[in-house]
Amino acid sequence: LSTNALMEQLRLKYQQRPWTETLKLVYFCMDNLLRKPVRNAPDGLLLSFMEKIERTLNAKSMFSVMNTLELLSRQKGLTVHVSPSGTACYITSMMFYVEIQLEKDGDVMDVKLAHFEEAPVVCDDLVQLLRMKNYDAFGKILEDLSNMYQIPGNSKMKAKAYLALQALEKDLYSMSLQDRTQDLNRVTEVLNGKVGHLVPRTGGTPMSIEFYISPYQILEAELKHGSQVCGTKTVVTLEGTDTLHKLPLSPLIIDPQDGENSNPAFLQLTSELSMDLPAFFVLKFHQPVPVSSSSIEEIQRLTGMFISGLKLAPLYELIVQSTLKEKCSEDLSTNKSCFFVSLPDCPKHCYFINKGSEKSDLTGALVSKIPFSHPKCVPGIIEILRHQVAYNTLISSCVSEKHINEDDSELLYFEVVPHKNTSFCVFFLHPLKENLACVVIDIITSREVQCRLHLNPQDPTLNSSDDFIARAVKCCMSVPIVMRAVFRNAAKVKADS
């Protein structure tokens, strides 16, 4: 039979049946297909299509919502139970369960989460996700909950690991309250707080720490009243491992006020307060962060733990790669080293980023997670990360999606070259002479910057002191904006002469 004839026969067969019955049949066929193991490539492709159809379905009834939840749970390796009334769905594992209450029209009434031997707690974040039909985000939370319990051993061992995570969260929250005052705003807490801006774990959403925000992001938040721009974040969670680590089972901070220099004092890790577990705590990033080799070594010394799975490469190449991935929707070649930056009231800038080589001193790696075993490590890790992200912000300010000059307008040329540790040089032609000039920018910490302007002794001044350049860098954390200010000051010198 031809395709048209076959479709006509199908139409005639089902035209007398109500749509609800046909819909049930479609769901039944899809459900049977998704339950079967994938035997070969064609089946796998069909399975993928069926999953996409299921995800894209606009769930408008209790029946379709329940089917979507069942499918999603099975994909995450979880068990699903539906109440006899059909209005409640239970997504269960050995260590936790999620209870979802539905109206008859499919609207979500309530979502509760219960961990091992704990009473169920209402989760507003999960309620909102399901009401918005954001099943991808809901599935990610189910996945994170499952991963949190991927600890070798029996349910008792997994429950102890969860206790350790709770103890860590309480200590981190105590540290976040230590320097907090009533008039402390979020941005100040992000940039200066011992553990940044901490948001406790709620329901299925893990505890998060926001530890750096750039001046551009702060300005964007101020211009858009009511908006909250998100800085660089990490989440606090737990992962299983093949080796044992001594983890606290209860909070260790004695009293934040008892510590010297406003640092909290911790109890000793005794056998009563801790336990050797096949797990460690983890600071995990949504997107990998380029971190220099020296910073990685500093973190490993601080935590006493090795960060695995790292692949060393020139740090500037990693920063360019990450920046392009963030700024561009299209897949631009990361081999590009020349970028064009447009600024108002200024000739277009052309930045050549000298990425160095694998043999150069300034190498690094993309870090996705940092393991540790004691809460006292977190403030030190956060400070190292702030320092690194501040450095990355300056280098990435020279990177743009425009790597081809689209017009013949006047250009100012700059070369960004690694110097040592967390300093770099910006070379450019002297605006009034034909000699090279150079600005060395040294990021001492995330809050302290030193700059030095180097000129040929016989060349005229540019009317920009080292202190002026340093203040400009701290104010904007953007190399192009700083260089625009230097050239504007030079233009004033030229006009006066």
Summary of the structure (lengths in Angstrom):
residues: 497
radius of gyration: 28.3
end to end distance: 90.5
largest distance: 95.3
contacts: 1484
relative contact order: 0.07
helix: 40%
strand: 26%
